Amino acid sequence: MTTTHENIRLAIVDDHRMLLGALTEWIRGAASDINMVAAVTTWPDLLTNPEFPVDVVLLDLDLKDNLPISVKLRALKSAGVKTVLMSTYSEPVVVREALAAGALGYLVKSEEADMIVEAIRSAAKGEPFISSELDLALSAQEVNGSPKLSAQERRVMALYGGGEPVKQVAEQLSISEETAKSYLKRIREKYRVLGIDVGTKVALRKRAIQDGLLIQDDYLTNSDVSAEPHS
């Protein structure tokens, strides 16, 4: 699917009809480069909508359907759809898990409206986005001797630690393979300065789990990663 900045096809999924209506009207009038093609209240309604697949989905994290968000994100990824999650929750562990599961953006529903447009545009380009307020909250919560990582560094660490080879990490983040390797080098150096060795993929994966960058669904057995050479 080809996405251009001039015409981003957007779908919104939120089970709060009042918020859904308000978002729909606001986005349609606020951003000429975003084409709001679907606004639905359930996950099945999104998948069966004639406009699906779209370029970007603005998805409520808190849909009451008992379907894990990781399953939804995988389904959207397989369809070539970028995802920005919305939630009433801003706890760092929730945000980290959402980004680790494959979301490109995370928004708290109390964010300013123009932040939503910025997140949609970033996602359409394959770039991660969280607000500066959330980024500061994540950085402030770096505990247990962990270094402060940027949003992109956390994404690279989650993908690589979750089992993706460097080439796939680069493709998913729309960066070059060399840039992905540079991020990994920077991540390892930040941990090394604190006396933490993440020089192997197994060590990096274990640290990513410890620091909340990987969720249960992304855990791999040691045999999945131990044979892969250092990158």
Buried (B, 14 or more C-beta within 10 A) or exposed (E): EEBEEEEBBBBBBBBBEEBBEEBBEBBBEEBEEBBBBBBBBBBEBBBEBEBBBBBBBBBBBBBEEEEEBBEBBBBBBEEEBBBBBBBEEBEBEBBBBBBBBBBBBBBBBEBEEEBBBBBBBBBBBBBBBBBEEBBEBBBEBBEEEBBEBBBBBBBBBBBBBBBBBBEBBBBBBEBEBEBBBEBBEBBBEBBEEEEBEBEBBBBBBBBBBEBBBBBEBBEBEEEBBEEBEEB
